[in-house]
Amino acid sequence: MAKLLDKIAVVDIEATCWNGNAPEGMVSDIIEIGICLLDVQTGEISDNRSIIVKPERSTVSDFCTELTTLTPEFVEQEGISYKEACAILRKEYQTQSRAWASFGAYDQKQFQRQCGDLGIGYPFGPSHINVKTLFALKNKLGHEVGMDGALKFLKISLEGTHHRGVDDAKNIAKILHAILG
């Protein structure tokens, strides 16, 4: 159970991807962890950060660069290991003691899969908030919508570059704040 309920860690990841199936022998790896903290009382968004992660089981494709703007060279130069990235989440964002949120279940499943595959401890506690589902339920939509659709519904401008974890985390935090309103 989450012990620190003052702030929610809002996370959005970008991972290696391809236009179609993964090439032979490659598995999707997280290459960016966008994170920020949403103050539950005030709605203030703080500690917005991009943690670039070097992929261990795949490479950044041209398709992935077009989608995320992350180039193989940038990821190689700026990236740290996945293990180090998980340690930052635990230590600097206290993710094992806080509720955490992402837009949909993809981020949670990718972390679980990659941690299991690489034998690295899962960096989050059990209190996950699926903002995509919560938004649809709160607004009685009958179906889920994408992050961009949720922002438009709320008349909130998309800030930054869509499909960059650092920017999407902040945009998701704005949606979550509107829900908690």
N, C-alpha and C positions, 0 to 999 in steps of 0.2 A: 504494500500500500504506500502511496506517496505520503511523505512526511512534511515536505515543504510545499505549502499551498499558496505561497505569496506570488509566485511566478510560474508560468507554464513555459517549458522549453518547446519552441516551435521549430520543426525541422523540415527541410526539403532537400532531397538528394538528386544528384544527376549521376548517371551510370553509363558505362560504355554501352553503345547500342549500334545497331546496323539497320539498313533498309532491307528488312527480311530477316532470315535466320542468322544466328551467330555463326561465324566461320568455324570450320572444323577445329576442335581443340580449344575453343575460346568460350569463356563463361563471363557474363555481365558482371563488372566490378564497379563499385562506387568510385567516382572520380571527384565529386564535390559534395561536401556536406554544408548546406546553408543552415544556419541556426541563429535564433534570436530568443530573447526572453520577453514574454508578455506579462506585465504587471496586472494581476487580476483586479486590483482595486482601482487603479488609475488608467489602465489601458496603455500606459507608456511601453514603448518597444525599445529595448536596450540590448547591448552586447551583440549586435548584428554582425555576423562574421561568415566568411567563406573559408572552409578548410579543404584545401586541395589534396587529393589522395592519389598516389601512384597506383595504377591498376597492376595487379599481380598475375592475373590469369587471362588478360586480354589487352588489346590496344585501342586507342581512340581512333575511330574511323572518320572518314571525311563526312559521312552522314551525321555522326555524333557532333563533330565540330560545327556543322551548319546549324544544328538544332540548339546547341548549348553555347557556342562561341569559344569553347575550350579546345585549344589545339594540343596535339601530342607533345609539342615542344614545351608549351606552358605548363602542362601537367607534369612532365618530367622534371622541369626546372623548379617549379614551386611546390610540388607534391611531397607529402610525407607518407609513411606507411599507414595502412589501414589500422594496424594495432596502435600506433601513435595517435591517430585521429580519434579512436574510441577512448583512449586515455584522456584526451583533452575534453571530450564530452563529459566523462565521469568527474574529472577533477575541477575543471573551470566552470562547467554548467550544472554540476550536481545532478546529472540526468538519472541517476539511480534512485534519488530521493524526491524527484519532482514528477508531476504529471508531465507528459510530453504529447505533442500533437503533430499530425501531418495531414495532408490533404489526400485522403484515400488510404488504402491498406498497402499500397506498393512499397512505400518506404520502410514500413515495419517488417514486411516479408523479406525485403532485400537485406536488411540488417540481420534478421534471424538466419537467413540462408548463408550469407557471407561469413557471419560469425561461426556458424556450425561448420562450414566447409574449411575455414582456416584455423579452427580451434582457438578462437579468440572469444573472451567473455563478452556477452551481450551488454552493451553500455547503458541500457535503459531499465527502469523499474517496470512494474506491471501495469501502471496507469497510463494507457495510451488513449488519446482522443482522436477519433477519425472525423476531422472537420468536414469532409465531403458529405458523409452520411448525416452528421449532426445538422449541417446547413439545410439539407433537403428536408429533414424532419421538422426543424424549427419553422421553416417557411411553407410547410405542407405542400411540397412540390410534386410528390408522387414518384419522382425519379431524381437521380443525382445529376449535378451539372459540374462542368470543369471549373477550375479556379478562375479563369477569365470570365466565365458566365456568372459565377457567384459575385465577382467584383462588379460586373455590369448591373446585376440585379440590385446590388446595394448602392449603386451610383458612386463607387469608389474607383478612382483612376488606378490602373496598373502602374506600379512604380518600378523602374529599372527594366531589365531584360527578362522576358518570359523564358523559362527553361535555364535560368541561372539560379542555382540553389540559394545563394545569398539574397537575391531579390525576391524570389518566390516565398522564402521563409517569412520575410517581412510582410508580403501581401497576404499570406495565409494568416499571419498574426492579426492583421486588420479585420479579416473575415471573422476570425474567432472572437475578437473583441466585440464586433457587432452582434454576434450570437449571444455572448454573455451579457451584453448591454445591460 
